[in-house]
């Protein structure tokens, strides 16, 4: 699914917003250093790290490389919150809880093919303030009001994209705007 997003949704959104997008990819552990060096050489302002099996297994290394190359990055899963700048993605615990409802229906005789495919309804946004500071990034006061310790953590229900998309885009742009670059 993440490759599909990378291949279609992200470039499309970047074009609509007038953002130049360079794609760097690592498919093996040995390629991670090269991918981050390539992004830095292309003078990337930030990175979106998709949560595939490689990046999940190598999460501490991926976060370390982002820090080493001074690249603000957004990740999809909470395990990147320790050291990663921004995590934004579905609440995995909520997905597992909701999966129990599917299991219950199947055990009661519903055919799996008759069950609707559901999308996540709860999302997490985590901003690591230590990482923001290390990257010389300014997080707006409106966002920092939710700060507890070294992190800003928010869990919220999904909204219609037309309501949510512009807010998140502007909030993340503001959160990742460098005060000194």
C-alpha positions in Angstrom: 0.0 0.0 0.0 2.8 2.5 0.8 4.4 2.0 -2.5 1.1 2.8 -4.2 0.9 6.0 -2.2 4.4 6.9 -3.1 3.8 6.1 -6.7 0.5 8.0 -7.1 -0.8 10.1 -4.2 2.4 11.8 -3.0 3.6 13.1 -6.4 0.1 14.1 -7.3 -0.3 16.1 -4.1 3.1 17.6 -4.5 2.3 18.8 -8.0 -1.0 20.4 -6.8 0.8 22.2 -4.1 3.7 23.3 -6.2 6.3 21.3 -4.2 9.3 19.8 -6.0 9.5 16.1 -5.1 12.6 13.9 -5.3 12.2 10.2 -4.6 15.0 8.2 -3.0 14.5 4.6 -2.3 16.2 1.9 -0.2 15.2 -1.7 -0.7 18.0 -3.3 1.4 19.6 -2.3 4.7 22.9 -1.6 2.8 21.1 1.1 0.7 19.9 3.2 3.6 23.1 5.3 3.9 23.1 5.9 0.2 19.4 6.9 0.1 19.9 9.5 2.9 23.2 10.8 1.4 21.3 11.1 -1.9 18.5 13.1 -0.3 21.0 15.4 1.4 23.0 15.8 -1.9 19.7 16.8 -3.6 19.3 19.4 -0.8 16.0 17.9 0.3 14.1 20.1 2.8 12.4 17.2 4.4 11.6 13.5 4.0 8.5 11.3 4.1 9.6 7.9 5.4 7.1 5.2 4.3 6.6 2.4 6.8 7.7 -0.7 4.9 9.3 -3.7 6.4 12.8 -2.3 5.9 12.3 1.0 7.6 10.2 -0.5 10.4 12.9 -3.1 11.2 15.6 -0.4 10.9 13.7 2.4 12.7 16.5 3.5 15.1 19.0 3.6 12.2 16.5 5.5 9.9 15.9 8.0 12.6 19.7 8.3 13.2 20.4 8.9 9.6 17.7 11.6 9.4 19.5 13.3 12.3 22.9 12.8 10.9 21.9 14.4 7.6 19.9 17.1 9.3 16.7 16.1 7.5 13.3 16.7 9.1 11.3 13.6 8.5 7.7 12.5 8.9 6.9 8.9 9.7 3.8 6.7 9.7 4.3 4.7 12.9 4.7 5.5 16.6 8.0 3.5 17.0 9.7 6.4 15.1 8.6 8.9 17.7 11.7 8.2 19.8 14.1 10.5 17.9 11.9 11.1 14.8 10.6 14.6 14.2 6.9 13.9 13.3 4.7 10.8 13.3 1.4 11.0 11.6 -0.6 7.9 10.9 -3.4 5.5 11.9 -3.7 4.6 15.6 -2.5 1.0 15.3 -4.0 0.0 18.7 -7.4 1.2 17.5 -7.0 -0.9 14.3 -6.4 -4.0 16.3 -9.3 -3.3 18.6 -11.6 -2.9 15.6 -10.2 -6.1 14.0 -11.8 -7.9 16.9 -15.2 -6.9 15.5 -14.4 -8.6 12.2 -13.2 -11.8 14.0 -16.5 -11.8 16.0 -18.6 -11.5 12.9 -16.6 -14.2 11.1 -16.9 -16.6 14.1 -20.7 -15.9 14.1 -20.9 -17.1 10.4 -20.5 -14.0 8.3 -18.5 -14.7 5.2 -15.3 -12.6 5.1 -16.1 -11.5 1.5 -19.4 -10.0 2.8 -17.6 -7.7 5.3 -16.9 -4.1 4.2 -13.4 -2.9 3.9 -13.0 -0.2 6.5 -10.5 2.7 6.7 -8.8 3.9 9.8 -10.9 6.4 11.9 -8.4 7.3 14.5 -5.1 9.0 13.8 -2.0 10.0 15.9 0.1 13.1 15.5 3.4 13.2 17.5 5.9 15.9 17.3 9.2 15.3 19.0 10.3 18.7 20.5 13.9 17.6 21.2 14.3 16.6 17.6 12.7 19.9 16.4 15.2 21.8 18.6 18.1 19.8 17.3 17.1 20.6 13.7 16.7 24.3 14.6 13.0 24.1 13.7 10.3 26.3 15.1 7.1 24.7 16.2 4.3 27.3 16.4 2.9 28.2 19.8 -0.6 27.1 18.7 0.8 23.6 18.3 3.1 23.6 21.4 0.1 24.3 23.7 -0.4 20.5 23.5 3.1 19.8 24.6 3.7 17.4 27.5 7.4 17.0 28.2 9.4 16.5 25.1 6.5 15.5 22.8 3.3 16.9 21.5 0.9 14.0 21.2 -2.6 14.1 19.7 -5.1 11.4 18.8 -8.1 12.4 16.8 -10.9 11.0 14.8 -10.8 11.2 11.0 -12.5 14.1 9.4 -13.5 14.7 5.8 -10.3 15.4 3.9 -11.5 18.8 2.7 -11.7 19.8 6.4 -8.6 18.1 7.6 -6.1 18.1 4.7 -5.5 21.9 4.6 -5.2 22.1 8.4 -2.7 19.3 8.6 -0.7 20.6 5.6 -0.4 24.1 7.1 0.3 22.8 10.6 3.0 20.5 9.4 4.5 23.2 7.1 4.6 25.6 10.1 6.0 22.9 12.4 8.7 22.1 9.9 9.6 25.6 8.8 13.2 26.1 9.7 14.0 29.1 11.8 17.6 29.0 10.6 18.7 27.0 7.6 
